[in-house]
Amino acid sequence: MTHRTDATSQTSARAQRAPSPPAADPRTLAEVQRAIIAWFADAARDLPWRRPGTTPWGVLVSEVMSQQTPMSRVAPRWSAWMAAWPAPADLAAASPAEVLLAWDSLGYPRRALRLQECARTVARDWGGELPRDEAALLALPGVGAYTAAAVASFAYGRRTAVLDVNVRRVLGRVFAGRAHPSAALSKAEARWAGALVPERAHVEFNAGAMELGALVCTSRSPACERCPVAVHCAWLAAGRPADPAAQQKRAQAWEGTDRQLRGAIMRVLREAHASEAGSGAAGTGAAGSAPAGSSDAPGGASTGVPEALLTAPTAQLDAEALDGLPNPVRAAVLRVRELGDGERVQRLAGDLVSDGLAVRGTAGELCLP
């Protein structure tokens, strides 16, 4: 429900060797639980999927969208997405091009196609309703351990530990005095965290711990003076010692990376699809508002952009064809050319095709699938 990375069930050797967290004092634990639940009742953000009437499917969509993506970008996209495809069967029937267009610039667009795979499985195997069992949720396409636990808790009220990086950081600082959680979630930590979840109001506790980590107990600039559990925090009591391993980490690069260029190529395809469908710029169209256009591309994909416009050397560029593109498409093409040379763009376009995020048409165009 916040900016997160989905926890994986696989553990590294380093995580397995890490010492087990200490057992929490029962009285302290009870006070921390009450404080977090009370704080959340007052401080919770008004996110659309927290409102009454949100379906389990809506909860799952919010969790998938918000992995590694800020809430400010997720909230409007989630609302548009749920208006277009309120149930799994609706998303299952959409074209991949519509799905990718609606995903817009949330990042990691493969998540959108995996979400559609999940919708098809739910529609086909579960009568259109998400399963309630956490193990069954985990078996769905694109659903990891964190997402399965989050849906079980937030959609179905099950008592389970919902362990994203924010929750792990809060619990680790308060009860274990650790500045940051390990890169991988170990079985020992999962068992330990599970014992910290209260028998009652466990949904509010899970959501509250997550919100606390997102808003107050942040990774780089924790606001301990505003923390409702500061009086109980082992890390604060120890003087907020630095984590030597965390100090060696560097922020993930973006400028000049393949990820940035892949995203730029995807924007070209979204803009071309939106323009062909007459819906305007991809970034402003409503989810599902642009039906796929006709093309000679495989699978009936929408008309795309000649790949040569993205890859040809400047001296060989068809300037007339470039100038004939709609302005949003032309700007997106020029941005791709600015970010990478033709050989690199061609390689990444091939990767997008391999990942199912694009198709190559018979006339040399690159399109949404």
Stockholm file with secondary structure:
# STOCKHOLM 1.0

chainA/1-369         MTHRTDATSQTSARAQRAPSPPAADPRTLAEVQRAIIAWFADAARDLPWRRPGTTPWGVLVSEVMSQQTPMSRVAPRWSAWMAAWPAPADLAAASPAEVLLAWDSLGYPRRALRLQECARTVARDWGGELPRDEAALLALPGVGAYTAAAVASFAYGRRTAVLDVNVRRVLGRVFAGRAHPSAALSKAEARWAGALVPERAHVEFNAGAMELGALVCTSRSPACERCPVAVHCAWLAAGRPADPAAQQKRAQAWEGTDRQLRGAIMRVLREAHASEAGSGAAGTGAAGSAPAGSSDAPGGASTGVPEALLTAPTAQLDAEALDGLPNPVRAAVLRVRELGDGERVQRLAGDLVSDGLAVRGTAGELCLP
#=GR chainA/1-369 SS CCSBCCCCSCCCHHHHHSCCCCCCCHHHHHHHHHHHHHHHHHHCCCCGGGSTTCCHHHHHHHHHHTBTSCHHHHHHHHHHHHHHCCSHHHHHTSCHHHHHHHHTTSSCTHHHHHHHHHHHHHHHHSTTSCCSSHHHHHTSTTCCHHHHHHHHHHTTCCCCCCCCHHHHHHHIIIIICCSSCCSSCCHHHHHHHHHHSCSSSHHHHHHHHHHHHHHTSCSSSCCGGGCTTGGGCHHHHTTCCCCHHHHTCCCCCCTTSHHHHHHHHHHHHHHHHHHHTTCCCTTTSCTTCSCCCCCSSGGGCCCCEEHHHHHSCGGGCCHHHHHTSCHHHHHHHHHHHHHCCHHHHHHHHHHHHHTTSCEECTTSEEECC
#=GC SS_cons         CCSBCCCCSCCCHHHHHSCCCCCCCHHHHHHHHHHHHHHHHHHCCCCGGGSTTCCHHHHHHHHHHTBTSCHHHHHHHHHHHHHHCCSHHHHHTSCHHHHHHHHTTSSCTHHHHHHHHHHHHHHHHSTTSCCSSHHHHHTSTTCCHHHHHHHHHHTTCCCCCCCCHHHHHHHIIIIICCSSCCSSCCHHHHHHHHHHSCSSSHHHHHHHHHHHHHHTSCSSSCCGGGCTTGGGCHHHHTTCCCCHHHHTCCCCCCTTSHHHHHHHHHHHHHHHHHHHTTCCCTTTSCTTCSCCCCCSSGGGCCCCEEHHHHHSCGGGCCHHHHHTSCHHHHHHHHHHHHHCCHHHHHHHHHHHHHTTSCEECTTSEEECC
//
